[in-house]
Amino acid sequence: MIDERELREMLERRAATISASPTDAPKAIRRARRRLALNAAVGTLVGLAVLAGAFAGFRTIQAAPTPADRPTPSVTPTPSGTVLRRDGEVITSEAGRLVAVDPDTGESRIVADSEQTQRRIGNAAWSPDGRWVAYDLTGSGLWVVNAERETRQLAAEASYVSWTWSPTAPQLAMVRDSRLTVVDASTGRQTDLGSVVGDVTSAPVWSPDGTRILYGARGGSLYSVDVGSGDRSLLVRLPGLVRLPGEDLDSIDQIEWSPDGAHLVIKIDLEPGGGRLYVMNADGSGVRILVDAFEPGSWGVPWSPDGTRLTYPSFSGRDELELRIWTVSLDGSAPSLVASHTNDICCIAGGSPVWSPDGSQIAFVESPFAFETDRSSFVVNSDGTGDVRTIDELTYLSWSGGSYHCECYG
């Protein structure tokens, strides 16, 4: 029998004879090395397959047919695999180009270029994941551009009312040729969700969970469509208040979900004029008038970050258009005036208020036109204290999610 000392000496002698080369290593080590080599090879093959798939996808985008009379904006490819929206970049339009700008450093880069087409870029908005930008190109319709700055036309000019990104996927909803359509930005594949009812006047709006789409029709009807099944239902028909002969509900201009998805605010035009805000539960119950008979400014009835208040613009005066910024709570209290500002751009509406991320301030613009070079941005405390101050436009755009809305396009 070998005692403990002899066993230890035998093991030491065997260890001294083992070569350092891989072929003489113990089986366990060789197996481990083979596994590492195999994993590396498999990883390389998978990586090549993914890369090949990615390039195949890009070729699909490049091969998408484009009508001859609607030339694709001229772009220069950038390295593959990048993400468009980096660290909160904002989108601006400069001389026919979409430009992404870092609001902190001012560093900019071209995202899409339509300079050769002599067409103006209108509304532009990031996809939720920051990998796409959708934008209107005058005379050429709705386009998207990806991180490689390759473009795809999704809809021709004048064939859609407006469009909005899904909050959960790179898809856009639009009312196109009297039908509700969902378009996948990466493939261009379209899903028909059926015909719309009535004269649709609002952009389709996704629910926060991406399962429903709402749209409004002239006369105060609001419809809900299930994205999965296409089933449509009348969510609510807004009650009118006929106070003067001929007064009635006209176009639904805006629908906004509260951050928690529990409530909706509806902005509607009145006949013969003016505007009204309704608020209701997300299922269409509990409808009530929040603000009645005001002269609405431009686009925008955004919810505060905590979902307890809304802000909206209005105008007053004849010779000088005085822009007013208001807040209103859901508790039934009267609206609060937080800012009055004399509009220096005659006969052009303004407003488009946005909340600061912490809800303590509200920024607004003097002109809603995204291409105005003399557009000014301002900020005021949301509780109405303090004076109106100027604010950097990049900060304003970053508060609005890095996208812009041009009133003349929507």
Secondary structure as GFF3:
##gff-version 3
##sequence-region A 1 410
A	DSSP	alpha_helix	4	16	.	.	.	ID=ss1
A	DSSP	three_ten_helix	22	24	.	.	.	ID=ss2
A	DSSP	alpha_helix	27	63	.	.	.	ID=ss3
A	DSSP	beta_strand	90	94	.	.	.	ID=ss4
A	DSSP	beta_strand	97	101	.	.	.	ID=ss5
A	DSSP	beta_strand	108	113	.	.	.	ID=ss6
A	DSSP	three_ten_helix	115	117	.	.	.	ID=ss7
A	DSSP	beta_strand	121	126	.	.	.	ID=ss8
A	DSSP	beta_strand	132	137	.	.	.	ID=ss9
A	DSSP	beta_strand	141	146	.	.	.	ID=ss10
A	DSSP	beta_strand	151	155	.	.	.	ID=ss11
A	DSSP	beta_strand	160	165	.	.	.	ID=ss12
A	DSSP	beta_strand	171	176	.	.	.	ID=ss13
A	DSSP	beta_strand	179	184	.	.	.	ID=ss14
A	DSSP	beta_strand	190	195	.	.	.	ID=ss15
A	DSSP	beta_strand	205	206	.	.	.	ID=ss16
A	DSSP	beta_strand	212	217	.	.	.	ID=ss17
A	DSSP	beta_strand	221	226	.	.	.	ID=ss18
A	DSSP	beta_strand	232	237	.	.	.	ID=ss19
A	DSSP	beta_strand	248	257	.	.	.	ID=ss20
A	DSSP	beta_strand	263	271	.	.	.	ID=ss21
A	DSSP	beta_strand	275	281	.	.	.	ID=ss22
A	DSSP	beta_strand	288	294	.	.	.	ID=ss23
A	DSSP	beta_strand	309	316	.	.	.	ID=ss24
A	DSSP	beta_strand	322	329	.	.	.	ID=ss25
A	DSSP	beta_strand	336	342	.	.	.	ID=ss26
A	DSSP	beta_strand	351	355	.	.	.	ID=ss27
A	DSSP	beta_strand	361	365	.	.	.	ID=ss28
A	DSSP	beta_strand	377	381	.	.	.	ID=ss29
A	DSSP	beta_strand	389	390	.	.	.	ID=ss30
A	DSSP	alpha_helix	393	399	.	.	.	ID=ss31
###
